[in-house]
Amino acid sequence: MYNPRMLAEYIEQLCDTFRDAICVTDREGVVVLVNKRHAELTGIPKEKMTGSRIQDMVQNGIFDVVLNPRIVETGQKVSSVQNLFNGRTLLLDGHPVKDASGHVAYVVTVIRDVTALTELREEVMAQKELLETFQTLSSDGITGNQYPRVVQSQAMQRLYAEAIAIAETDATVLLQGETGVGKDVVARHIHRKSQRADAPFVKVDCGSIPENLIETELFGYVPGSFSGASKSGKAGLVEAASSGTLFLDEIGELPMTMQSRLLRVLQDWEVMRVGATRPKKVDVRVIAATNKDLEKEVAKGAFRSDLYYRLKVAVLNIPPLRSRRADILPLAQSFLTYYAKKYHKKIHLSEEAEHILQGHSWPGNVRELENLVQGLVVTCKHGSIEARDLSGIRPAVMHDDKDSAFALPSIEGRSLKSIMKEVETAVIEKGMKQYGSISELSRHFQMDRSTIFRKVKEIEAARRD
């Protein structure tokens, strides 16, 4: 049976279960009840609050707003904002409790922490921005496919042993090696063997992001920081990798201005978004990779020395494929298995084909081998890849003159323009095989990237015709 007196005995305990702070005053402004949350927000013990007159606390500077007199006078609900002496901002909602004659007997004030609500809103917004960044990563494929990890050669066995030892620490790692040797694979392996394995692995290709976008891509931006910016802002890739691993591929291509920004991350472990006034702390492990000699780049003034020494903590040099021939056939077989399954084919390498693959110099390293195997699987019309299918590659030839093996095209009955076009096509195709990308080819040929891009597209169009 319902007993009001029994309920009254538990009223304080009931109020203590509320998430919001509660303060009950009588019509004179004397506090008759506060809950535990009120003491947590204001820092004033319940015992000190109970029996005190709320108007006196305003005069003493503890509170700056009092709702009681207005609610008693009007009999209506009143809302306001309270700024406490401890720096917190509170939202007050005062409600009248009337007696049988309709007069206000008590005032119940519900108090919410605006500071906590703001912090929660910012946290939710940050999570939303990170989610949008991860969705972009997924749709753009920035995380990339994994090459097979092959460790048949002694050189790679030693390298992976070092990588595992480094993975157990949180040290910054610098991976050095030619284009296409598989720096991405080693970086992912270090991540998977580290204590951050369950956190994000975010890859940034420093050479492929346009210079005018790289700052916002890496560091993000706040709302309204520039024309066309998202209204909610955007988390950068550094923040997206927080608690995990940030892999900066081709770090040698990073513009000087961005090198300064990255240095701050490595020094202070904090990031400043574009348009922001306060930095944000980040907890991230950095792995950088390059095919350049960064010491020479520092000497030329193309790379910051202080950033280089920040990166040069744990250094791994990945050998080219020609220096680890024991890995060539296992890698080829791994690619063959993958692409045969992808294109629904049953195919294998003949002994003659294996011999040719084993003897090739592989200037484009693992990437060249993968592209070759993929093309062979696509074009092969029988179940075996034979020597005749590999007419485009030759065993490594040792001579003093590296260009002596180059064969001139036929000149009979042809214009010089036609002959030079064929030579140019052959050189560009050889360069693409060796260097693996238009950016690298343009750098080595000392030509504008757009020119190389146009010529490659012309070659592809001519082949389709």
VENJO-V999384 format. One line per field, one symbol per residue. phi: phi as a letter, one per 40 degrees, with the letter a starting at -180 (. if undefined). A space follows every 10 residues. Layout:
phi: ???
This chain:
phi: .cbdcccccb cccccccccc cbbbbcccgc cbabcccccc ccgbddcccc gccccccccc gcbbbbcddc ccccgbcbba bbbcccgcbb bbbcbcbbcc cgcccbbbbc bbccdccccc cccccccccc ccccccdccc gccgcbcccb bccccccccc ccccccccbb ccbbbbicdg chcdcccccc ccccccdccc bbcbcccbcd dcbcccccbg acdgcacgcc ccgacccccc cdgbbbbccf cccccdcccc ccdccccbfa bbccgcbbcb cbbacbbbba bccccccccc gcaccccdcc ccbbbbbccc cccbcccccd cdcccccccc ccbfbbaacc cccccccccc cfccgccccc cccdcccccc bbcbcbdccb ccbbdcbcac cccccccccc bcgbcccccc cccdcccccc ccccbgaccc cccccfbccc ccdccccccc ccccc
